Amino acid sequence: MTTLNEIGEIGTHATFDVHDPGTGEVVGTYPIHTEADVEAAVARARTAFDWWSGLDYAERARRLAGFAGLLARRMRQLAAVMHDETGKPYSDAALEVALSLDHLKWAGRNAPKVLGRKSARVGLLTINQAASVEYKPLGVIGVIGPWNYPVFTPLGSIVYALAAGNAVVFKPSEYSPGVGRWLVDMFTEVVPEQPVLQLITGDGPTGAALCRSGVDKIAFTGSTATAKKVMAVCAESLTPLVAECGGKDVLLVDADADLDAAADAALWAGMANAGQSCIGTERVYVHERVYDTFVDTLVTKAKQQRAGNDSGAKIGPITMPKQLEVIRRHIEDAVARGGRALTGGADSIVGQVVQPTVLVDVPEDAPAVTEETFGPTLTVAKVPDMDTAIARANDSRYGLSAAVFSKARGRELADRLRTGMVSVNAVFTFPQIPSLPFGGVGDSGFGRIHGPDGLREFTYAHAVARQRFPSLLALTTFDRTQKADDTMATLMALLFGRH
């Protein structure tokens, strides 16, 4: 069993404190692991990988199902740790844990079907060959997790990497290391034999050390700016990277939409988790025929919600203090450019709490429309038609996810959006479906977690061609004859010449 003793105790390391964003109280102290600590953890992971990858798919699936069982039984305990470190309301924290459980079972159960050996078709010239392909684990995966969804998001990489047969070294965000430690401790109860999943804690330099440690792939979730830094470090050793970054996600409301449902969804997608969701809605484009009704409905619902630190608030505080500067700047700039805050606004920011803010009449080139705000704000704009809405939605360097509300044209509009994921007449649905890939395009990152793509992300394709009998047409030899060349040319003309 791997413990903090093996990777560096607090007493022998520099440390950092974790503060409750609502109260400012210190809720934990953790070591800043050094490059040597990280290298030692990766070395142990190599040994663990040899053992873990040697288990069959069914045994790994059994262990992952056992891990899911522990999470389910101790959900309240984990939710409390999440609340203390991130300020997330208990109910939202418990929901996050619940949404992770199906992924644990799905990944283990479907790994053999997705990754196992399959026959591949051969052509006329290779009729004497038997071909197959399977997907083998890369080895050791480094996972750098975020603080906004410190359970669901990193497990989207960890679980799929483990199901594929890899060992994992996990560096959680410096804002939520206690959640990471809790997850690793629980997994160790299920898999005590080898340190298949290990924890390292620290800030940027610790993450950089993980990128330089010789792991076989890095799975990163965080801001686009940080992803570029991670990618630059990975490039030094040609370490591959899957990056799930930010977004400026849109919600489109067509003239025939259920306006009450659309307003409720926009409010949740924009304000839940204090707007600190990579797939959270930040821009809303509404058909002019229903714009006024939609805005009235949205504002009424928004005024019924309250952000705070107490148990009665359904919206928690902003976790990172420095993000408050971004949120305030976006709101103030939007208003200075002629926008209006129909609820909330810059004056509603008190400490690390930001009240739900709905902005209208904001110019399209304002930072509140073009940059990721990552706070409980929505910009709502009127459009003459859905063609305009699509054009504005796609006019972004981001492309993570989107939502469309329309009774007649939902799928049609969804297909025209340049995003990795779209929900129709709902929000936040695709991450809940384990069989769907999760990821974006553009500045929102590349690669995928979840689903078959998420399993293959942590493997390499292993192709084998086995000769069953000698070829009747010997081509790959220096003894190839003119007759063989002529026969090949004739065959190619017959097979492909007409096209």
C-alpha positions as CSV (number, residue, x, y, z in Angstrom):
1,M,0.0,0.0,0.0
2,T,1.4,3.4,-0.9
3,T,1.0,6.1,1.7
4,L,2.2,9.7,2.1
5,N,5.2,8.3,3.9
6,E,6.4,6.7,0.7
7,I,6.1,9.9,-1.3
8,G,7.2,12.4,1.3
9,E,5.7,13.4,4.7
10,I,4.7,16.9,5.6
11,G,7.5,17.1,8.2
12,T,10.2,16.7,5.5
13,H,8.7,19.0,2.8
14,A,7.5,22.5,2.2
15,T,3.8,22.6,2.6
16,F,0.7,24.5,1.5
17,D,-2.6,25.2,3.2
18,V,-6.0,24.7,1.8
19,H,-8.7,27.2,2.8
20,D,-12.4,26.9,2.9
21,P,-13.4,29.6,0.3
22,G,-16.5,30.5,2.3
23,T,-14.9,31.0,5.7
24,G,-11.2,31.3,5.0
25,E,-10.4,28.7,7.5
26,V,-7.6,26.3,6.9
27,V,-9.1,22.8,6.2
28,G,-5.9,21.0,5.4
29,T,-2.1,21.1,5.0
30,Y,-0.3,19.1,2.3
31,P,3.3,18.5,1.2
32,I,4.6,20.1,-2.0
33,H,6.1,17.0,-3.6
34,T,9.4,17.4,-5.4
35,E,10.7,16.2,-8.7
36,A,12.4,13.3,-6.8
37,D,9.1,12.4,-5.1
38,V,7.3,12.4,-8.5
39,E,10.0,10.2,-10.1
40,A,9.8,7.8,-7.2
41,A,6.0,7.5,-7.6
42,V,6.3,6.9,-11.3
43,A,8.9,4.2,-10.7
44,R,6.5,2.5,-8.3
45,A,3.8,2.8,-10.8
46,R,5.9,0.9,-13.4
47,T,5.9,-2.1,-11.1
48,A,2.3,-1.7,-10.3
49,F,1.5,-1.5,-14.0
50,D,3.1,-4.9,-14.6
51,W,0.8,-6.5,-12.1
52,W,-2.4,-4.5,-12.9
53,S,-2.1,-5.0,-16.6
54,G,-1.6,-8.7,-16.0
55,L,-5.0,-9.0,-14.5
56,D,-7.8,-9.9,-17.0
57,Y,-10.5,-7.4,-17.9
58,A,-13.0,-9.1,-15.6
59,E,-10.8,-8.8,-12.6
60,R,-10.1,-5.1,-13.2
61,A,-13.8,-4.5,-13.7
62,R,-14.5,-6.3,-10.4
63,R,-12.1,-3.9,-8.6
64,L,-13.6,-0.8,-10.3
65,A,-17.1,-2.0,-9.3
66,G,-15.9,-2.3,-5.7
67,F,-14.5,1.2,-5.9
68,A,-17.9,2.4,-7.1
69,G,-19.5,0.6,-4.1
70,L,-17.2,2.4,-1.7
71,L,-18.0,5.8,-3.2
72,A,-21.7,5.1,-3.1
73,R,-21.6,4.0,0.6
74,R,-19.4,6.9,1.7
75,M,-20.9,9.6,-0.6
76,R,-21.7,12.0,2.3
77,Q,-18.2,11.8,3.6
78,L,-16.7,12.6,0.3
79,A,-19.2,15.4,-0.3
80,A,-18.2,17.0,3.0
81,V,-14.5,17.1,1.9
82,M,-15.6,18.6,-1.4
83,H,-17.7,21.2,0.4
84,D,-14.8,22.2,2.7
85,E,-12.3,22.6,0.0
86,T,-14.3,24.1,-2.9
87,G,-17.4,25.7,-1.2
88,K,-19.7,23.5,-3.3
89,P,-23.1,23.0,-1.6
90,Y,-23.4,19.5,-0.1
91,S,-26.2,18.5,-2.4
92,D,-24.2,19.4,-5.5
93,A,-21.2,17.6,-4.2
94,A,-23.2,14.5,-3.6
95,L,-24.7,14.7,-7.1
96,E,-21.2,15.0,-8.5
97,V,-20.2,11.7,-6.8
98,A,-23.4,10.0,-8.0
99,L,-22.8,11.0,-11.6
100,S,-19.3,9.3,-11.4
101,L,-20.6,5.9,-10.4
102,D,-22.0,4.8,-13.7
103,H,-18.7,5.6,-15.4
104,L,-16.8,3.3,-13.1
105,K,-18.9,0.3,-14.0
106,W,-19.3,1.2,-17.7
107,A,-15.5,1.5,-18.2
108,G,-14.8,-1.8,-16.5
109,R,-17.6,-3.7,-18.2
110,N,-17.0,-2.4,-21.7
111,A,-13.2,-2.4,-21.8
112,P,-12.9,-5.9,-23.3
113,K,-15.4,-5.2,-26.1
114,V,-13.8,-1.9,-27.0
115,L,-10.1,-2.8,-26.5
116,G,-10.0,-6.6,-27.0
117,R,-8.6,-8.3,-30.1
118,K,-10.7,-8.1,-33.2
119,S,-10.2,-9.5,-36.7
120,A,-9.5,-7.1,-39.5
121,R,-10.4,-7.5,-43.1
122,V,-7.7,-8.3,-45.7
123,G,-7.5,-7.4,-49.4
124,L,-6.9,-9.5,-52.5
125,L,-3.2,-9.2,-52.4
126,T,-3.1,-10.2,-48.7
127,I,-5.7,-13.0,-48.9
128,N,-3.1,-15.3,-47.3
129,Q,-2.9,-13.2,-44.1
130,A,-5.0,-13.3,-40.9
131,A,-5.2,-9.7,-39.5
132,S,-6.1,-8.5,-36.1
133,V,-5.9,-5.4,-33.9
134,E,-6.2,-4.9,-30.2
135,Y,-5.6,-1.9,-27.9
136,K,-2.9,-2.3,-25.3
137,P,-2.4,0.0,-22.2
138,L,0.3,2.6,-22.5
139,G,1.8,2.0,-19.1
140,V,1.7,4.9,-16.5
141,I,-0.7,7.8,-17.0
142,G,-0.2,11.1,-15.2
143,V,-3.5,12.8,-14.4
144,I,-3.6,16.5,-13.5
145,G,-7.1,17.3,-12.2
146,P,-9.2,20.4,-11.6
147,W,-10.8,21.8,-8.5
148,N,-14.2,22.7,-9.9
149,Y,-15.3,19.1,-10.3
150,P,-12.6,17.4,-8.3
151,V,-14.3,13.9,-8.3
152,F,-16.2,13.6,-11.6
153,T,-13.7,15.2,-13.9
154,P,-10.4,13.4,-12.9
155,L,-12.2,10.1,-12.5
156,G,-13.2,10.5,-16.2
157,S,-9.5,10.0,-17.0
158,I,-8.4,7.8,-14.0
159,V,-11.2,5.2,-14.3
160,Y,-10.8,4.8,-18.1
161,A,-7.0,4.6,-17.8
162,L,-7.3,2.0,-15.1
163,A,-9.9,0.0,-17.0
164,A,-7.6,-0.2,-20.0
165,G,-4.8,-1.6,-17.8
166,N,-2.7,1.4,-16.9
167,A,-1.4,2.6,-13.6
168,V,-2.0,6.2,-12.6
169,V,-0.2,9.0,-10.8
170,F,-2.7,11.6,-9.8
171,K,-2.0,15.2,-9.0
172,P,-5.2,17.0,-7.9
173,S,-5.6,20.8,-7.9
174,E,-3.8,22.5,-5.1
175,Y,-7.3,23.8,-4.2
176,S,-8.7,20.3,-3.6
177,P,-5.9,17.9,-2.6
178,G,-8.0,16.4,0.2
179,V,-10.5,15.1,-2.3
180,G,-7.7,13.5,-4.3
181,R,-6.3,11.9,-1.1
182,W,-9.7,10.6,-0.2
183,L,-10.1,9.0,-3.7
184,V,-6.7,7.4,-3.6
185,D,-7.2,6.1,-0.1
186,M,-10.5,4.5,-1.0
187,F,-9.1,2.9,-4.1
188,T,-6.3,1.5,-2.1
189,E,-8.8,-0.3,0.1
190,V,-10.1,-2.1,-3.0
191,V,-6.6,-2.7,-4.6
192,P,-4.2,-3.1,-1.7
193,E,-1.7,-5.2,-3.5
194,Q,0.1,-2.6,-5.6
195,P,0.2,1.2,-5.8
196,V,-1.9,1.2,-9.0
197,L,-3.3,4.7,-8.2
198,Q,-1.0,7.1,-6.4
199,L,-1.3,10.7,-5.2
200,I,1.1,13.6,-5.4
201,T,0.3,17.0,-4.2
202,G,1.7,20.5,-4.9
203,D,1.3,23.4,-7.3
204,G,2.6,24.2,-10.8
205,P,6.2,22.9,-10.4
206,T,4.8,19.5,-9.1
207,G,2.6,19.3,-12.2
208,A,5.6,20.1,-14.4
209,A,7.6,17.4,-12.7
210,L,4.9,14.9,-13.5
211,C,5.0,16.0,-17.2
212,R,8.8,15.5,-17.2
213,S,8.8,12.2,-15.2
214,G,8.6,9.8,-18.1
215,V,4.9,8.9,-17.8
216,D,3.4,7.6,-21.0
217,K,0.6,10.2,-21.3
218,I,-0.7,13.2,-19.4
219,A,-4.4,13.8,-19.0
220,F,-4.9,17.4,-18.1
221,T,-8.1,19.4,-17.2
222,G,-7.8,23.1,-16.6
223,S,-7.7,26.5,-18.3
224,T,-6.5,26.9,-21.9
225,A,-3.6,29.1,-20.8
226,T,-2.4,26.4,-18.3
227,A,-2.9,23.7,-21.0
228,K,-0.4,25.5,-23.3
229,K,2.2,25.5,-20.5
230,V,1.6,21.8,-19.8
231,M,1.8,21.1,-23.5
232,A,5.1,22.9,-23.8
233,V,6.6,20.9,-21.0
234,C,5.3,17.6,-22.5
235,A,6.8,18.6,-25.8
236,E,10.3,18.4,-24.3
237,S,10.0,14.6,-24.0
238,L,7.3,14.0,-26.7
239,T,4.9,12.9,-24.0
240,P,1.4,12.8,-25.5
241,L,-1.4,14.8,-23.9
242,V,-5.2,14.8,-23.7
243,A,-6.4,18.3,-22.8
244,E,-9.8,19.2,-21.6
245,C,-9.9,23.0,-21.3
246,G,-12.3,25.8,-20.9
247,G,-15.2,27.0,-23.0
248,K,-17.6,29.9,-23.7
249,D,-20.6,27.6,-24.1
250,V,-23.8,28.7,-25.7
251,L,-27.5,27.9,-25.3
252,L,-29.8,28.6,-28.3
253,V,-33.5,29.3,-27.8
254,D,-35.6,28.9,-30.9
255,A,-39.0,30.5,-31.4
256,D,-40.9,27.2,-30.7
257,A,-38.9,26.3,-27.6
258,D,-40.5,25.5,-24.2
259,L,-39.5,28.8,-22.7
260,D,-39.9,27.8,-19.1
261,A,-37.8,24.7,-19.5
262,A,-35.2,26.7,-21.5
263,A,-35.0,29.4,-18.8
264,D,-34.7,26.9,-16.1
265,A,-31.9,25.1,-18.0
266,A,-30.0,28.3,-18.8
267,L,-30.1,29.3,-15.1
268,W,-28.8,25.9,-13.9
269,A,-26.2,25.6,-16.6
270,G,-25.0,29.2,-16.0
271,M,-25.2,29.4,-12.2
272,A,-24.8,25.9,-10.8
273,N,-21.4,25.4,-9.1
274,A,-21.3,29.2,-9.0
275,G,-20.8,29.1,-12.8
276,Q,-17.5,27.3,-12.4
277,S,-18.2,24.6,-15.0
278,C,-16.2,24.1,-18.1
279,I,-19.4,23.1,-19.9
280,G,-21.4,25.8,-18.1
281,T,-23.5,28.1,-20.3
282,E,-22.2,31.7,-20.5
283,R,-23.9,32.9,-23.7
284,V,-27.6,32.7,-24.6
285,Y,-29.0,33.6,-28.0
286,V,-32.8,33.9,-28.2
287,H,-35.1,34.2,-31.2
288,E,-36.5,37.7,-31.3
289,R,-40.1,36.4,-31.2
290,V,-39.7,35.0,-27.8
291,Y,-36.8,37.1,-26.4
292,D,-38.8,39.3,-24.0
293,T,-40.8,36.4,-22.5
294,F,-37.6,34.3,-22.1
295,V,-35.7,37.1,-20.4
296,D,-38.6,37.9,-18.0
297,T,-38.8,34.2,-17.1
298,L,-35.1,33.8,-16.7
299,V,-34.7,36.9,-14.5
300,T,-37.7,35.9,-12.3
301,K,-36.1,32.5,-11.7
302,A,-32.6,34.0,-11.2
303,K,-34.0,36.4,-8.5
304,Q,-35.3,33.4,-6.6
305,Q,-31.7,32.0,-6.2
306,R,-29.1,33.2,-3.7
307,A,-25.4,32.6,-3.5
308,G,-23.8,32.3,-0.1
309,N,-21.8,30.3,2.4
310,D,-24.7,29.0,4.5
311,S,-26.6,25.8,4.1
312,G,-29.6,27.5,2.6
313,A,-27.7,28.9,-0.4
314,K,-27.9,26.8,-3.5
315,I,-25.0,28.6,-5.1
316,G,-21.6,28.5,-3.3
317,P,-18.7,30.9,-3.3
318,I,-16.0,31.4,-5.9
319,T,-13.3,28.9,-5.1
320,M,-10.3,30.8,-6.6
321,P,-9.9,34.3,-5.2
322,K,-8.2,35.5,-8.3
323,Q,-11.2,34.6,-10.5
324,L,-13.2,37.3,-8.7
325,E,-11.1,39.9,-10.6
326,V,-12.1,38.3,-13.9
327,I,-15.8,38.1,-13.1
328,R,-15.9,41.8,-11.8
329,R,-14.0,43.0,-14.9
330,H,-16.3,41.2,-17.3
331,I,-19.4,42.6,-15.6
332,E,-18.1,46.2,-15.3
333,D,-16.9,46.2,-18.9
334,A,-20.2,44.9,-20.2
335,V,-22.1,47.7,-18.3
336,A,-19.6,50.3,-19.4
337,R,-20.3,49.3,-23.1
338,G,-24.0,49.8,-22.7
339,G,-25.0,46.4,-21.2
340,R,-27.5,46.1,-18.4
341,A,-27.4,43.8,-15.4
342,L,-31.1,42.8,-14.8
343,T,-30.1,41.0,-11.6
344,G,-26.9,40.7,-9.7
345,G,-24.1,42.8,-11.1
346,A,-20.7,44.0,-9.9
347,D,-22.2,45.5,-6.7
348,S,-23.5,42.1,-5.7
349,I,-19.9,40.7,-5.2
350,V,-19.2,40.4,-1.5
351,G,-16.1,38.6,-0.4
352,Q,-15.9,35.5,-2.6
353,V,-19.7,35.3,-3.2
354,V,-21.1,36.5,-6.5
355,Q,-24.9,36.7,-6.9
356,P,-26.5,35.3,-10.1
357,T,-26.0,38.0,-12.8
358,V,-28.0,38.2,-16.0
359,L,-26.6,40.7,-18.6
360,V,-28.4,41.9,-21.7
361,D,-27.5,44.4,-24.5
362,V,-23.8,43.4,-24.3
363,P,-21.7,44.0,-27.4
364,E,-20.5,40.8,-29.1
365,D,-16.8,41.9,-28.8
366,A,-17.0,42.5,-25.0
367,P,-14.9,40.1,-22.8
368,A,-18.1,39.0,-21.2
369,V,-19.1,37.4,-24.5
370,T,-15.7,36.4,-25.9
371,E,-13.6,35.3,-22.8
372,E,-14.4,32.6,-20.3
373,T,-15.9,34.2,-17.2
374,F,-16.2,31.2,-15.0
375,G,-18.7,32.7,-12.7
376,P,-22.5,32.8,-12.2
377,T,-23.1,35.2,-15.1
378,L,-25.1,34.9,-18.3
379,T,-25.2,37.2,-21.3
380,V,-28.5,37.0,-23.2
381,A,-28.8,38.4,-26.7
382,K,-31.7,38.8,-29.2
383,V,-31.2,37.3,-32.7
384,P,-33.5,37.6,-35.7
385,D,-33.2,34.0,-36.6
386,M,-31.4,30.8,-35.8
387,D,-28.9,31.2,-38.6
388,T,-27.6,34.3,-36.8
389,A,-27.5,32.4,-33.6
390,I,-25.5,29.6,-35.1
391,A,-23.0,32.1,-36.7
392,R,-22.5,33.9,-33.4
393,A,-22.2,30.7,-31.4
394,N,-19.5,29.4,-33.8
395,D,-17.7,32.7,-33.8
396,S,-15.5,31.7,-30.9
397,R,-12.0,30.3,-30.4
398,Y,-13.6,27.8,-28.0
399,G,-15.7,24.8,-29.0
400,L,-16.5,22.6,-25.9
401,S,-20.3,22.2,-25.6
402,A,-23.6,23.8,-26.3
403,A,-27.3,23.4,-25.8
404,V,-30.3,23.9,-28.1
405,F,-33.9,24.4,-27.2
406,S,-36.3,23.8,-30.1
407,K,-39.2,21.6,-30.6
408,A,-38.9,21.1,-34.4
409,R,-35.3,21.9,-35.3
410,G,-33.2,20.8,-32.3
411,R,-31.1,18.1,-34.0
412,E,-30.7,20.2,-37.1
413,L,-29.3,23.2,-35.2
414,A,-27.2,20.9,-33.0
415,D,-25.5,19.4,-36.1
416,R,-24.4,22.9,-37.2
417,L,-22.6,23.9,-34.0
418,R,-18.8,23.6,-33.9
419,T,-18.6,22.0,-30.5
420,G,-17.5,18.6,-29.2
421,M,-20.9,18.0,-27.5
422,V,-24.5,19.3,-27.7
423,S,-27.6,18.8,-25.6
424,V,-31.0,19.2,-27.2
425,N,-33.8,20.4,-24.9
426,A,-31.7,19.8,-21.8
427,V,-28.3,20.7,-20.3
428,F,-25.4,18.8,-18.8
429,T,-26.7,15.5,-20.2
430,F,-23.8,14.2,-22.3
431,P,-21.3,13.9,-19.4
432,Q,-23.8,11.7,-17.6
433,I,-23.9,9.1,-20.5
434,P,-20.8,6.9,-20.1
435,S,-20.9,5.7,-23.7
436,L,-20.5,9.3,-25.1
437,P,-17.0,10.9,-25.6
438,F,-16.3,14.1,-23.7
439,G,-14.1,16.8,-25.2
440,G,-13.9,19.8,-27.4
441,V,-12.2,21.5,-30.3
442,G,-10.2,24.7,-30.7
443,D,-9.0,26.3,-27.5
444,S,-11.3,23.9,-25.6
445,G,-8.7,21.2,-26.1
446,F,-8.2,17.9,-27.9
447,G,-8.5,14.2,-27.2
448,R,-11.5,12.6,-25.4
449,I,-12.4,11.0,-22.1
450,H,-15.5,8.8,-21.5
451,G,-16.9,6.3,-23.9
452,P,-15.0,4.0,-26.3
453,D,-12.9,7.0,-27.3
454,G,-12.0,7.5,-23.6
455,L,-10.8,3.9,-23.2
456,R,-8.7,4.0,-26.4
457,E,-7.2,7.4,-25.4
458,F,-5.0,5.5,-22.9
459,T,-4.0,2.7,-25.2
460,Y,-2.0,2.1,-28.4
461,A,-3.3,0.1,-31.3
462,H,-1.4,-3.2,-31.7
463,A,-1.8,-4.7,-35.2
464,V,-0.8,-8.2,-36.1
465,A,-0.7,-9.8,-39.6
466,R,-0.1,-13.5,-39.5
467,Q,0.6,-15.4,-42.7
468,R,-1.6,-18.5,-43.0
469,F,0.0,-19.8,-46.2
470,P,2.5,-18.6,-48.8
471,S,1.2,-16.1,-51.2
472,L,0.4,-17.3,-54.7
473,L,1.8,-14.0,-55.9
474,A,5.3,-13.4,-54.3
475,L,5.7,-9.6,-54.3
476,T,7.7,-8.7,-51.2
477,T,10.9,-10.4,-52.3
478,F,13.9,-9.5,-54.5
479,D,13.1,-12.7,-56.4
480,R,9.9,-11.2,-57.7
481,T,9.5,-12.0,-61.4
482,Q,8.3,-10.0,-64.3
483,K,5.3,-12.3,-64.5
484,A,4.4,-11.3,-60.9
485,D,4.6,-7.6,-61.8
486,D,2.5,-8.1,-64.9
487,T,-0.1,-10.1,-63.0
488,M,-0.2,-7.5,-60.2
489,A,-0.7,-4.7,-62.8
490,T,-3.5,-6.6,-64.5
491,L,-5.3,-7.3,-61.1
492,M,-5.0,-3.6,-60.1
493,A,-6.5,-2.5,-63.4
494,L,-9.4,-4.9,-63.0
495,L,-10.0,-3.9,-59.4
496,F,-9.5,-0.2,-59.5
497,G,-9.1,1.0,-63.0
498,R,-12.7,1.6,-63.8
499,H,-12.9,4.1,-60.9
